[in-house]
């Protein structure tokens, strides 16, 4: 969308983007008729009258409620002639020209801002090699998932914590500075992993649930590190001062919810974790 003008109230001098423009009446340029709205003017058979349809729109200032009226040229049609060799085959045609309103309403502005933020999120997520984490969700056997997860986790630790490759995995996990709950869970599951590999322990149903929780929460932690700066409420308010941050958060939530649920297609538990993650991430 091309950059649109903001409205400036002539009464109180407040600069704003209106919530909406309300169609008041329309003028047919050919006969000067006044009709409310513009339903029926554009149909599969064309636009009538063929020249110009003007519509008048109103909005109001959110600060002082001053009502403003605008004339908007909605459709303009220009007559052309297509002539073949045979004179009697002359045909009249009309070309359509649609003119944009110089002002945008709030829904347009919100949509434009939301698209910019979504693109920033997508760009930030390219900084994570999510393929190695996404591939784990195809593993149905919990023990294999546990082994693969910790193999990926150790590689991640070595990449994030240079000069510490000689340390044991529990020490590396502590150096990641995760939340206390996630760190505790990863350390406990690491001990279960070693016991299971040695054949001294068999994973219980509760253990399997904890493995899924650990995998989802750690991946969400990775994602949060990359996108939290992008969706920081204070920064967004400063950058897009005409948008209501609650409305923008709703747009971001819908986008991330679709993305994350596509990634963590892992049952009710994962869905609940995604919801909790979004609630904590998008604090106003």
Number of C-alpha atoms within 10 A of each C-alpha: 8 6 10 15 12 15 19 13 19 11 12 12 12 14 15 19 22 19 16 15 18 14 18 17 17 23 20 18 14 12 8 11 10 13 13 12 16 16 8 8 14 13 9 5 6 12 18 15 15 18 16 19 23 19 22 19 18 15 19 18 22 15 13 12 12 13 12 14 14 15 16 17 17 17 19 18 19 12 11 11 10 9 12 10 7 7 8 8 10 12 11 10 12 15 10 15 12 10 11 12 14 12 15 20 18 18 15 16 20 19 14 14 18 20 15 12 18 17 11 14 21 12 13 17 17 10 10 14 10 14 8 12 18 12 12 16 16 10 12 9 9 16 18 11 20 22 16 16 18 17 11 13 19 17 12 14 19 16 12 13 14 8 9 15 14 8 10 10 18 16 12 20 20 16 14 13 10 14 11 9 9 17 18 15 14 23 16 13 18 17 11 18 19 13 14 16 12 9 9 9 12 13 15 9 10 8 15 17 14 16 21 19 18 20 22 22 17 19 15 17 15 14 18 17 13 17 17 14 13 16 21 14 19 12 12 19 15 10 11 15 11 17 20 13 19 13 13 22 21 13 19 20 17 11 15 16 17 11 11 18 15 10 16 20 13 15 10 9 14 20 17 10 16 19 15 11 16 19 13 9 17 18 13 13
